[in-house]
Amino acid sequence: MTPTDKPDAAADTLEGGPRRGHVRKTGGRPRQSSVPLPLLLPALLGLAFLLLPLVALLVRAPWSTLPDQLTSAEVWQALRLSLFCATAATAVSLVIGVPLAWLLARADFPGRGLVRALVTLPLVLPPVVGGVALLLALGRNGVVGRWLDSWFGITLPFTTTGVVVAEAFVAMPFLVISVEGTLRAADPRYEEAATTLGASRFTAFRRVTLPLIAPGIAAGAVLAWARALGEFGATITFAGNFPGRTQTMPLAVYLALQNNPEAAIALSLVLLAVSIAVLAGLRDRWMTPS
């Protein structure tokens, strides 16, 4: 036995026998295994299925008239309204969604699983159904809307505020899920240490917890904003399609597709660029392999 064989022999003795198939790491990335052909072909088909519509949108885009299309008054009107409503819906989601996420992640109460399921329900609920539900709840004859109208003179349907409400309804679950996951990953002992030093629960949340979960809040806010920007079904059902008041970018795309397909493509390119920007902003969170 040579001196170089002794460490391996000792390791074999400690592990109960010789190690078979042991390969030493020599640094660098591990060697990737080959992809089986029965998996490769469906994978390529799925990739083509997802990319082909986007490629077609770029190929058929009216690049020569695109500046004129994007500078038209109707496009800028819909774009400004979309940006304002999506930002306002995200702000509403932050104000009420972050405390809700904390409640689901930190508090222990009966029926928490049911509450979590109800919070995530708008993610799978058809947007049009969500719009109908909003009408039944907040419309002039709705469960709550009738009192808002008679007591305070507040009417939400078919107004810009109604657009914000509809977008917040469908977008807030994205924020809640993201923040709740970040809260569950954060160590609660920091909050407990702050409370033992005399801080109140709210002060501990504001001074300790919020800085810890800031990346999760930012990611959830971006997702909620992007979802609100692209909302269509609940918006058109609850707020209608009135230019300058409730006609957001997705609604303008739908309307332009019937009369001016080139304008519809131009508006779609704007939304595509926004989506790509959102993915680029979140690449460190979800696009980097662990």
Secondary structure as the mmCIF struct_conf table of DSSP 4:
data_model
#
loop_
_struct_conf.conf_type_id
_struct_conf.id
_struct_conf.beg_label_comp_id
_struct_conf.beg_label_asym_id
_struct_conf.beg_label_seq_id
_struct_conf.end_label_comp_id
_struct_conf.end_label_asym_id
_struct_conf.end_label_seq_id
HELX_RH_3T_P HELX_RH_3T_P1 PRO A 3 ASP A 5
HELX_RH_AL_P HELX_RH_AL_P1 LYS A 6 LEU A 14
TURN_TY1_P TURN_TY1_P1 GLU A 15 GLY A 16
BEND BEND1 GLY A 17 GLY A 17
HELX_LH_PP_P HELX_LH_PP_P1 PRO A 18 ARG A 19
BEND BEND2 ARG A 20 GLY A 21
BEND BEND3 GLY A 27 ARG A 29
HELX_LH_PP_P HELX_LH_PP_P2 PRO A 30 PRO A 36
HELX_RH_AL_P HELX_RH_AL_P2 LEU A 37 VAL A 59
TURN_TY1_P TURN_TY1_P2 ARG A 60 ARG A 60
BEND BEND4 ALA A 61 ALA A 61
TURN_TY1_P TURN_TY1_P3 TRP A 63 THR A 65
HELX_RH_AL_P HELX_RH_AL_P3 LEU A 66 LEU A 70
TURN_TY1_P TURN_TY1_P4 THR A 71 THR A 71
BEND BEND5 SER A 72 SER A 72
HELX_RH_AL_P HELX_RH_AL_P4 ALA A 73 ARG A 106
TURN_TY1_P TURN_TY1_P5 PRO A 110 GLY A 111
HELX_RH_AL_P HELX_RH_AL_P5 ARG A 112 VAL A 124
BEND BEND6 LEU A 125 LEU A 125
HELX_RH_AL_P HELX_RH_AL_P6 PRO A 127 LEU A 138
BEND BEND7 GLY A 139 GLY A 139
TURN_TY1_P TURN_TY1_P6 ARG A 140 ASN A 141
BEND BEND8 GLY A 142 GLY A 142
TURN_TY1_P TURN_TY1_P7 VAL A 143 VAL A 144
HELX_RH_AL_P HELX_RH_AL_P7 GLY A 145 TRP A 147
HELX_RH_PI_P HELX_RH_PI_P1 LEU A 148 PHE A 152
TURN_TY1_P TURN_TY1_P8 PRO A 157 PHE A 158
BEND BEND9 THR A 159 THR A 159
HELX_RH_AL_P HELX_RH_AL_P8 THR A 160 ALA A 185
BEND BEND10 ALA A 186 ALA A 186
TURN_TY1_P TURN_TY1_P9 PRO A 188 PRO A 188
HELX_RH_AL_P HELX_RH_AL_P9 ARG A 189 THR A 196
TURN_TY1_P TURN_TY1_P10 LEU A 197 GLY A 198
HELX_RH_AL_P HELX_RH_AL_P10 ARG A 201 ALA A 204
HELX_RH_PI_P HELX_RH_PI_P2 PHE A 205 THR A 209
HELX_RH_AL_P HELX_RH_AL_P11 LEU A 210 LEU A 229
TURN_TY1_P TURN_TY1_P11 GLY A 230 GLY A 230
HELX_RH_AL_P HELX_RH_AL_P12 GLY A 233 PHE A 238
TURN_TY1_P TURN_TY1_P12 ALA A 239 ALA A 239
TURN_TY1_P TURN_TY1_P13 PRO A 243 THR A 246
HELX_RH_AL_P HELX_RH_AL_P13 MET A 249 ASN A 259
HELX_RH_AL_P HELX_RH_AL_P14 PRO A 261 GLY A 281
TURN_TY1_P TURN_TY1_P14 LEU A 282 LEU A 282
HELX_RH_AL_P HELX_RH_AL_P15 ARG A 283 TRP A 286
BEND BEND11 MET A 287 THR A 288
#
